[in-house]
């Protein structure tokens, strides 16, 4: 259970490059420590509530019982197919050419972080860490396992920590080496602008293949 959940949550963390960039914006603000902590707390609240809701719903539906073995593996297979379809959509989607007549409108996250405030930093964390395929699949692994309550809580805590990696890790490194962290985040931002599509498609592709294989083997 722990290994499968960590694997899915780890690959899924790669789907949150926006978390790293948002953390970088807050680390460059006038109050970097406080703003980034609130951003991380917002993400923690979001994934904790969503994860608990998914876990309760799956267990309430009885998918952890042996009689629903095909149902839970069918769900995993369906999530894998959704991830692979998303890869195709992302890869084939072509960005619209910029219209010089219209000024580019900043995203909601950019607007929230432009003037850092406690409430907006917390809200940005909630918005950035919405539920993804990998997160749902990782929670499903825990929800359908025959595990004790302490083991379930520990596994869910592990998933939350891994999912939030790109939010709390920059804060930790910033506290250790502020200048080096700031420079590294700027370089990453430039790199991500060039390869964002490949990163998202690659991570989703890995997740999709893992879930399809797990679902197909379980159904077989």
C-alpha positions, 0 to 999 in steps of 0.5 A: 500500500505505502509503496504504490501510494508513494509511487503515484503521489510522487509522479503526481507531484510533477504535475504541480510545476505551478506550485513551484513557480507560485512558491517562487513568487512568494519567496521573492515578496516582502514577507517571503517566509510568512507568505510561503507558509500560508501558501503551503497551509492552503495547499495542505488544507485543500489536499487533506479535505479532498483526500479525506472526502475521496477516502470516505466515499470509496470506503462507504461504497464498499470498494475495499471489500473482496466482492468489489475487487473488479470495481476498484480495479475498473476504477483504476483502469478508468483513471489510467485511460483518462490520464492517457487521453489527457496526454494526447489532448495536451500534446496535440493542443497548439497555443493560440498566437498572441493577439497584439491588439489585446493586452495579455491578462495575467492568470488568477494565481499571478494576480493573487501573488502580485500583492501578497496578503495572508488571505490571498496566499492561503487561497492560492494554495487551495487553488493550485492544489486541486484534485488530480488523477495521480492524487485520486489514484494514490488515495484510492490505493489507501482507501481500498487496502485492508489497513488499520486506522493508524496505517491509513492515517500514516499513508494519507499523511505521506500522500499529502506531504509528497503531493505538496513537495513543490510547495514546501521544499522551496521554503526549506531550501530558501531558509537554508540558502536564500540566494541560491534558491532564488537563482535556481527558481528563476532558472527553473521558471525559464526552463519550464516555459520551454518544456512545460508541455513535455513535463506535464505530458510525460508525468501524465503518461507515466501515471496513465501507464501505471494505472492501466497496467494495475487495473488490467492486471487486477481485472485479469 
